[in-house]
Amino acid sequence: MMTEMLDGCKQEEFGLEDNRIHILNDDGEVISKGTLPDSSEKQNEINEDSWLPLTRSRRGNSWTATFHLVCSGIGIQTLSLPLAFLYLGWFWGIMCLSVAFVWQLYTIGLLVSLHESVPGTRFSRYLHLSIAAFGPKLGKIFAIFPVMYLSGGTCVMFIITGGGTMKLLYQLLCDGYCSSKHPLTTTEWFLVFMCMAILVSLFCPNLHSVTLVSFLGSIMAVGYCTMLWIVFVAKGKVDDVVYDPSEVVTTKSSQVRSIFYALGIIAVAFRGHNVVLEIQGTMPSTENRSSSKLMMKGVVVSYLIIAMCFFPLAIVGYWAFGNKFPTNGGVLTAISTTLNYHTSKPLLALIYIQVIISCIAAFQIYGMVVYDNLERVYSSKARRECPKLIRLGIRMFFGGLTFFISVVFPFLPSLALLIGGISLHLTFGYPCLMWIAIKRPSRRWWFNLGLGCFGIALSVLVVVGAIWNLVCRGLDANFFHPR
């Protein structure tokens, strides 16, 4: 199956006749007919791609893809993986994490193969691939809201997480030493983080130019994940630790709810599928060497690194804390209150700094999707490249909007599973269905259909579990009052 994906572009045969194009499957059957675009239309499309930030530069390679994928794939949600084991136990925790990892890796392979599945066309945006698979109307309905909502919402989460971590870092370093009578509020820390993120974006006009930032963000993300599980190993287990999920939840309804909640934690930890095609779009592609080969090398290397972060942190974290792993409060707050008594301030400060830099770096990748869509609106109407002043305005507008949302809804981390579950089908469901719609394979179509349906069902289950959990535990909706 994986070989079929990698060679998807090679398995197609094309017949050109009087400006007609026929796409054949492996059995020689015509599965799609159409006409080649006129040279003028094709030239306009090429020009427009060269104007937009996602595709302005196609000088990427497998290493740049690795940096982007690691930076965008490891997030603060990773630190909640031991909590999933708390409700699932050893066997089912490792099993569910392994299945989710292989599943999402398979769907990434599908996306990479579909990037150049239509001759003469590169689907460098998730939305464009959805339109090609499901048609203009359904494609936009299925993808435009989830993609924009996920990209923008992720940037809001970065502001809340990064700004909150800046405040924790300040309190840690200045505890008892700073004489300021009016320390910065949480809202002001959000503003500081947002300004830093937008300032960095001004030096990154396109996605390829973010490479150095992604490299730094990747090191920081891998760094704090690795440091945490090493600290857990060094300090050993908490006293009187228990590894029985029935000790945490006793009633049948609570057990079902906790299983849904745990599955959501694992599923939401895997992210970045909405930028995979965009990352591949930064690579060159020729008849002799397609971008799929370069991208798959980057995918393999990056997800080996991600696996070395996810699995040790989840397993060692559960081993160290068991049923005493904190279940309430923000993840970073739980880390600070738990480790503060066992770890030196410099080490904890280093973890905070790594989280902050990682959030700033990942902000650039997810924000680029929004910049690209806004610049496309301008370019399609003005029929020219977006001027630097307009680009500056777009970035400042987006920064101000995300900052405003983070202040209005500072409790969004408490809704992380609900927010992530709504767009989870982009990761586990849609790629399989788009593969069937575009490739129309005569063999193993049922596998992708079943996997796609399961992906959509998983999204529904995660949303149901998140709502159920909120109903039972309640929500501290502190509108306009970040803490």
C-alpha positions as CSV (number, residue, x, y, z in Angstrom):
1,M,0.0,0.0,0.0
2,M,2.8,2.4,0.9
3,T,4.6,1.6,-2.3
4,E,1.4,2.3,-4.3
5,M,1.2,5.7,-2.7
6,L,4.8,6.6,-3.4
7,D,4.6,5.5,-7.0
8,G,1.1,7.0,-7.5
9,C,2.4,9.7,-9.9
10,K,4.3,7.1,-11.9
11,Q,1.5,4.7,-12.2
12,E,-0.6,7.1,-14.3
13,E,-0.3,7.1,-18.0
14,F,-1.3,10.1,-20.1
15,G,-2.6,10.3,-23.6
16,L,-2.6,13.7,-25.3
17,E,-4.7,14.2,-28.4
18,D,-5.9,17.5,-29.7
19,N,-5.5,19.2,-26.4
20,R,-7.4,16.4,-24.7
21,I,-6.0,14.6,-21.7
22,H,-7.0,11.1,-20.4
23,I,-6.0,9.8,-17.0
24,L,-5.7,6.0,-16.9
25,N,-5.6,3.7,-13.8
26,D,-3.4,0.7,-13.3
27,D,-5.7,-1.5,-15.5
28,G,-5.6,0.8,-18.4
29,E,-9.2,2.1,-17.8
30,V,-9.9,5.8,-18.4
31,I,-10.9,7.3,-15.1
32,S,-10.8,11.0,-16.0
33,K,-11.1,13.1,-19.1
34,G,-10.5,16.8,-19.7
35,T,-8.7,19.4,-21.6
36,L,-5.3,20.9,-21.1
37,P,-5.5,24.5,-20.0
38,D,-4.6,27.1,-22.7
39,S,-1.1,28.4,-22.5
40,S,-2.4,31.8,-21.4
41,E,-4.4,30.3,-18.5
42,K,-1.5,28.2,-17.4
43,Q,0.8,31.2,-17.5
44,N,-1.6,33.2,-15.4
45,E,-1.7,30.4,-12.8
46,I,2.1,30.2,-12.8
47,N,2.3,33.9,-12.3
48,E,-0.2,33.9,-9.5
49,D,1.7,31.1,-7.7
50,S,4.9,33.1,-7.9
51,W,3.1,36.0,-6.2
52,L,1.8,34.1,-3.2
53,P,3.8,33.4,0.0
54,L,3.3,29.6,0.0
55,T,4.6,29.1,-3.6
56,R,6.7,32.2,-4.2
57,S,9.9,30.2,-3.7
58,R,10.3,26.5,-4.8
59,R,13.9,26.0,-3.6
60,G,13.0,23.6,-0.8
61,N,14.4,20.2,-0.3
62,S,13.9,17.2,2.0
63,W,15.8,18.9,4.8
64,T,13.7,22.0,4.8
65,A,10.6,19.8,4.7
66,T,11.9,18.0,7.7
67,F,12.4,21.2,9.7
68,H,8.9,22.5,8.8
69,L,7.2,19.1,9.6
70,V,8.9,18.7,13.0
71,C,8.3,22.3,13.9
72,S,4.6,22.2,12.9
73,G,4.1,18.6,14.2
74,I,5.2,18.8,17.8
75,G,3.1,21.0,20.0
76,I,2.1,21.6,23.6
77,Q,-0.6,18.9,23.2
78,T,2.2,16.4,23.3
79,L,2.6,17.1,27.0
80,S,-0.9,15.7,27.6
81,L,-0.2,12.3,26.2
82,P,0.5,10.7,29.7
83,L,-3.0,11.9,30.6
84,A,-4.4,9.6,27.9
85,F,-2.6,6.7,29.4
86,L,-4.1,7.5,32.8
87,Y,-7.5,6.6,31.4
88,L,-6.5,3.8,29.0
89,G,-3.8,2.0,30.9
90,W,-0.5,0.6,29.6
91,F,-1.7,-1.8,26.9
92,W,-4.5,0.3,25.3
93,G,-2.5,3.5,25.7
94,I,0.4,2.2,23.8
95,M,-1.8,0.5,21.3
96,C,-4.0,3.5,20.6
97,L,-0.9,5.8,20.3
98,S,0.7,3.4,17.8
99,V,-2.4,3.0,15.7
100,A,-2.9,6.8,15.5
101,F,0.7,7.3,14.6
102,V,0.6,4.8,11.7
103,W,-2.8,6.0,10.6
104,Q,-1.8,9.7,10.3
105,L,1.5,8.7,8.7
106,Y,-0.4,6.8,6.1
107,T,-2.7,9.8,5.4
108,I,0.4,12.0,5.0
109,G,1.7,9.6,2.4
110,L,-1.6,9.9,0.5
111,L,-1.4,13.7,0.6
112,V,2.2,13.7,-0.7
113,S,1.2,11.3,-3.5
114,L,-1.9,13.4,-4.5
115,H,0.2,16.6,-4.7
116,E,1.0,16.0,-8.3
117,S,-1.7,13.4,-9.1
118,V,-3.1,15.5,-12.0
119,P,-0.7,16.1,-14.9
120,G,0.5,19.7,-15.2
121,T,-1.0,20.7,-11.9
122,R,0.5,21.0,-8.4
123,F,-2.0,21.0,-5.5
124,S,0.1,23.2,-3.2
125,R,-2.9,23.9,-0.9
126,Y,-5.2,21.6,1.0
127,L,-8.2,23.6,-0.3
128,H,-7.3,23.1,-3.9
129,L,-6.9,19.4,-3.5
130,S,-10.3,19.2,-1.9
131,I,-11.9,21.1,-4.8
132,A,-10.2,18.8,-7.3
133,A,-11.5,15.7,-5.4
134,F,-15.0,16.8,-4.4
135,G,-15.8,19.6,-6.9
136,P,-15.9,23.4,-6.4
137,K,-18.9,23.5,-4.1
138,L,-18.4,20.5,-1.9
139,G,-14.6,21.0,-1.9
140,K,-14.9,24.5,-0.5
141,I,-17.6,23.4,2.0
142,F,-15.5,20.5,3.2
143,A,-12.1,22.3,3.4
144,I,-12.2,26.1,3.4
145,F,-13.6,26.5,6.9
146,P,-11.7,23.7,8.7
147,V,-8.4,24.8,7.1
148,M,-8.7,28.5,7.9
149,Y,-10.3,27.8,11.3
150,L,-7.5,25.3,12.2
151,S,-4.7,27.6,11.0
152,G,-6.0,30.7,12.7
153,G,-7.2,28.9,15.8
154,T,-3.8,27.2,16.2
155,C,-2.1,30.7,16.1
156,V,-4.5,31.9,18.8
157,M,-3.5,28.9,20.9
158,F,0.2,29.8,20.3
159,I,-0.5,33.3,21.7
160,I,-2.2,31.9,24.8
161,T,0.4,29.3,25.4
162,G,3.4,31.4,24.5
163,G,2.2,34.5,26.4
164,G,1.2,32.4,29.4
165,T,4.6,30.7,29.4
166,M,6.4,34.1,29.2
167,K,4.5,35.1,32.4
168,L,5.5,31.8,34.1
169,L,9.1,32.4,33.0
170,Y,9.0,36.0,34.4
171,Q,7.6,34.8,37.7
172,L,10.1,32.0,38.0
173,L,13.2,34.2,37.3
174,C,12.0,37.3,39.2
175,D,10.5,35.6,42.2
176,G,11.7,37.7,45.2
177,Y,14.2,39.7,43.1
178,C,12.2,42.1,40.9
179,S,11.1,45.3,42.5
180,S,8.4,46.3,39.9
181,K,5.2,47.3,41.6
182,H,3.2,46.8,38.4
183,P,4.2,43.6,36.7
184,L,2.8,42.9,33.2
185,T,-0.6,41.3,33.2
186,T,-1.4,38.2,31.3
187,T,-3.1,40.2,28.5
188,E,0.1,42.3,28.2
189,W,2.2,39.1,27.9
190,F,-0.1,38.0,25.1
191,L,0.6,41.3,23.4
192,V,4.3,40.8,23.8
193,F,4.2,37.4,22.3
194,M,2.1,38.5,19.4
195,C,4.4,41.4,18.6
196,M,7.4,39.1,18.6
197,A,5.7,36.6,16.3
198,I,4.6,39.3,13.9
199,L,8.0,40.9,14.0
200,V,9.6,37.6,12.9
201,S,7.0,37.2,10.1
202,L,8.1,40.5,8.6
203,F,11.5,38.9,7.8
204,C,9.8,35.8,6.3
205,P,7.9,36.8,3.2
206,N,7.3,33.2,2.0
207,L,7.2,29.7,3.5
208,H,10.6,28.7,2.2
209,S,12.2,31.7,4.0
210,V,10.8,30.4,7.3
211,T,13.3,27.4,7.1
212,L,15.8,28.8,9.6
213,V,13.1,29.7,12.0
214,S,11.6,26.2,11.6
215,F,15.0,24.7,12.2
216,L,15.3,26.6,15.5
217,G,11.7,25.7,16.4
218,S,12.3,22.1,15.7
219,I,15.3,22.0,18.0
220,M,13.4,23.7,20.8
221,A,10.3,21.4,20.4
222,V,12.5,18.2,20.5
223,G,14.5,19.8,23.3
224,Y,11.7,20.3,25.8
225,C,10.1,17.0,25.0
226,T,13.4,15.1,25.5
227,M,14.3,17.1,28.6
228,L,11.0,16.3,30.3
229,W,11.1,12.6,29.9
230,I,14.8,12.5,30.9
231,V,13.9,14.4,34.1
232,F,11.1,11.9,34.8
233,V,13.6,9.0,34.4
234,A,16.2,10.7,36.6
235,K,13.7,11.6,39.4
236,G,11.9,8.2,39.3
237,K,8.4,7.4,40.2
238,V,6.1,9.3,42.5
239,D,5.4,7.6,45.8
240,D,2.5,5.2,46.0
241,V,1.9,5.4,42.2
242,V,-0.9,3.2,40.7
243,Y,-1.4,2.2,37.1
244,D,-5.0,1.0,37.2
245,P,-7.5,3.2,35.3
246,S,-10.3,1.9,37.4
247,E,-8.7,3.8,40.4
248,V,-9.3,7.1,38.6
249,V,-12.8,6.5,37.2
250,T,-15.2,4.1,38.9
251,T,-18.6,4.4,37.2
252,K,-19.4,2.9,33.8
253,S,-20.4,6.3,32.3
254,S,-17.3,7.9,33.6
255,Q,-15.2,5.2,32.1
256,V,-16.8,5.6,28.7
257,R,-16.4,9.4,28.9
258,S,-12.7,9.1,29.9
259,I,-12.0,6.7,27.0
260,F,-13.4,9.2,24.5
261,Y,-11.4,11.9,26.2
262,A,-8.2,9.9,26.1
263,L,-8.7,9.1,22.4
264,G,-9.2,12.8,21.7
265,I,-5.9,13.6,23.5
266,I,-4.0,11.1,21.4
267,A,-5.7,12.1,18.1
268,V,-5.3,15.9,18.6
269,A,-1.6,15.5,19.5
270,F,-0.9,14.7,15.8
271,R,-1.2,17.9,13.8
272,G,0.2,19.6,10.7
273,H,-1.7,17.8,8.0
274,N,-3.3,21.1,6.9
275,V,0.2,22.4,5.9
276,V,1.7,19.2,4.4
277,L,0.8,20.1,0.8
278,E,1.9,23.7,1.4
279,I,5.3,22.5,2.6
280,Q,5.6,20.2,-0.5
281,G,4.7,23.2,-2.6
282,T,8.0,24.8,-1.7
283,M,10.0,22.1,-3.5
284,P,11.0,22.0,-7.2
285,S,9.5,19.3,-9.4
286,T,10.8,18.0,-12.7
287,E,9.8,15.2,-15.0
288,N,12.9,13.2,-13.9
289,R,12.4,13.9,-10.2
290,S,9.1,14.8,-8.7
291,S,8.6,16.6,-5.4
292,S,7.0,13.5,-4.0
293,K,10.3,11.7,-3.6
294,L,11.9,14.7,-1.8
295,M,8.9,15.1,0.4
296,M,8.7,11.5,1.4
297,K,12.3,11.6,2.6
298,G,11.4,14.6,4.7
299,V,8.3,12.8,6.1
300,V,10.2,9.7,7.0
301,V,13.0,11.6,8.8
302,S,10.7,14.1,10.6
303,Y,8.3,11.4,11.9
304,L,11.1,9.3,13.2
305,I,12.0,12.3,15.2
306,I,8.4,13.0,16.2
307,A,8.0,9.3,17.3
308,M,11.2,9.6,19.5
309,C,9.4,12.6,21.2
310,F,5.9,11.3,21.5
311,F,6.4,7.7,22.7
312,P,9.1,8.2,25.4
313,L,7.2,11.2,26.8
314,A,3.9,9.4,27.0
315,I,5.3,6.2,28.4
316,V,7.8,7.6,30.8
317,G,5.4,10.4,31.9
318,Y,2.8,7.8,32.8
319,W,5.4,5.6,34.4
320,A,6.6,8.4,36.6
321,F,3.2,9.7,37.7
322,G,0.6,7.0,37.0
323,N,-2.8,7.9,38.5
324,K,-1.2,11.0,40.1
325,F,-0.7,12.8,36.8
326,P,-2.4,16.2,37.0
327,T,-5.8,16.2,35.3
328,N,-6.9,19.8,36.0
329,G,-5.4,23.1,34.9
330,G,-3.2,24.0,32.0
331,V,-0.4,21.7,30.9
332,L,2.3,24.2,31.6
333,T,0.8,25.1,34.9
334,A,0.8,21.4,35.9
335,I,4.4,21.1,34.8
336,S,5.5,24.0,36.9
337,T,3.6,23.0,40.0
338,T,4.8,19.4,39.8
339,L,8.4,19.8,38.8
340,N,9.2,22.9,40.7
341,Y,9.9,20.9,43.8
342,H,12.2,18.4,42.0
343,T,14.0,20.5,39.4
344,S,16.3,23.5,39.5
345,K,15.0,26.9,38.4
346,P,17.5,27.1,35.5
347,L,16.3,23.8,34.0
348,L,12.6,24.8,34.4
349,A,13.4,28.2,32.8
350,L,15.1,26.5,29.9
351,I,12.0,24.4,29.3
352,Y,9.9,27.5,29.3
353,I,12.2,29.3,26.9
354,Q,12.1,26.3,24.5
355,V,8.3,26.3,24.6
356,I,8.2,30.0,23.8
357,I,10.6,29.8,20.9
358,S,8.8,26.7,19.5
359,C,5.4,28.5,19.6
360,I,6.9,31.6,17.8
361,A,8.4,29.4,15.1
362,A,5.3,27.3,14.5
363,F,3.2,30.5,14.4
364,Q,5.1,31.4,11.2
365,I,4.1,28.2,9.4
366,Y,0.4,28.1,10.4
367,G,0.1,31.9,9.9
368,M,1.5,31.6,6.4
369,V,-1.6,29.7,5.3
370,V,-3.8,32.6,6.3
371,Y,-1.4,35.2,4.7
372,D,-1.5,33.2,1.5
373,N,-5.3,33.2,1.4
374,L,-5.6,36.9,2.1
375,E,-2.9,37.8,-0.4
376,R,-4.7,35.6,-3.0
377,V,-7.8,37.7,-2.6
378,Y,-5.9,40.9,-3.3
379,S,-3.9,39.4,-6.2
380,S,-7.0,37.9,-7.9
381,K,-8.7,41.3,-7.9
382,A,-5.7,43.5,-8.6
383,R,-4.1,41.1,-11.0
384,R,-0.7,41.9,-9.6
385,E,1.6,40.9,-6.8
386,C,0.8,42.1,-3.4
387,P,2.9,45.2,-2.5
388,K,5.1,45.1,0.6
389,L,2.9,47.7,2.4
390,I,-0.2,45.5,1.9
391,R,1.7,42.4,3.1
392,L,2.6,44.4,6.2
393,G,-1.0,45.4,6.7
394,I,-2.2,41.8,6.3
395,R,0.3,40.5,8.9
396,M,-0.6,43.2,11.4
397,F,-4.3,42.7,10.8
398,F,-3.9,38.9,11.4
399,G,-1.8,39.5,14.5
400,G,-4.3,42.0,15.9
401,L,-7.2,39.6,15.2
402,T,-5.6,36.6,16.9
403,F,-4.6,38.7,19.8
404,F,-8.1,40.0,20.2
405,I,-9.5,36.5,20.1
406,S,-7.0,35.2,22.7
407,V,-8.0,38.0,25.1
408,V,-11.7,37.4,24.5
409,F,-11.4,33.6,24.9
410,P,-8.4,33.0,27.1
411,F,-10.0,29.7,28.1
412,L,-9.6,28.1,24.7
413,P,-6.9,25.6,25.9
414,S,-9.8,24.1,28.0
415,L,-11.6,23.6,24.7
416,A,-8.6,22.1,22.8
417,L,-10.2,18.7,22.3
418,L,-13.5,20.3,21.1
419,I,-11.6,22.7,18.7
420,G,-9.3,20.0,17.5
421,G,-12.0,17.4,17.1
422,I,-14.0,19.6,14.7
423,S,-11.1,19.6,12.2
424,L,-9.8,16.1,13.0
425,H,-11.2,14.7,9.7
426,L,-8.5,16.8,7.8
427,T,-6.0,14.5,9.4
428,F,-7.6,11.0,9.5
429,G,-10.5,11.1,7.1
430,Y,-10.4,13.4,4.1
431,P,-7.0,12.2,2.6
432,C,-8.4,8.7,2.2
433,L,-11.6,9.9,0.5
434,M,-9.7,12.4,-1.7
435,W,-7.4,9.5,-2.8
436,I,-10.4,7.5,-4.0
437,A,-12.1,10.5,-5.7
438,I,-9.0,11.4,-7.7
439,K,-7.2,8.1,-8.2
440,R,-10.3,5.9,-8.4
441,P,-8.2,2.8,-7.8
442,S,-9.6,-0.5,-8.9
443,R,-7.9,-2.3,-6.0
444,R,-8.0,-1.7,-2.3
445,W,-10.5,1.2,-2.7
446,W,-12.5,-0.3,0.2
447,F,-9.5,0.1,2.6
448,N,-9.3,3.8,2.0
449,L,-13.1,4.2,2.1
450,G,-13.3,2.4,5.4
451,L,-10.4,4.4,6.8
452,G,-11.9,7.6,5.7
453,C,-15.2,6.8,7.3
454,F,-13.5,5.8,10.5
455,G,-11.6,9.1,10.4
456,I,-14.8,11.1,10.2
457,A,-16.4,8.9,12.9
458,L,-13.3,9.5,15.1
459,S,-13.8,13.2,14.7
460,V,-17.4,12.9,15.8
461,L,-16.4,10.8,18.8
462,V,-13.8,13.2,19.9
463,V,-16.3,16.1,19.7
464,V,-18.9,14.2,21.7
465,G,-16.3,13.2,24.3
466,A,-15.1,16.8,24.6
467,I,-18.7,18.1,25.0
468,W,-19.5,15.4,27.5
469,N,-16.4,16.2,29.5
470,L,-17.3,19.9,29.6
471,V,-20.8,19.1,30.7
472,C,-19.6,17.0,33.6
473,R,-16.6,19.1,34.7
474,G,-17.9,22.5,33.8
475,L,-16.0,25.4,32.1
476,D,-14.5,28.4,33.7
477,A,-15.3,30.9,30.9
478,N,-13.2,33.9,31.9
479,F,-14.1,36.2,29.0
480,F,-11.7,39.2,28.7
481,H,-9.9,38.1,31.8
482,P,-6.8,36.1,31.0
483,R,-5.2,34.6,34.1
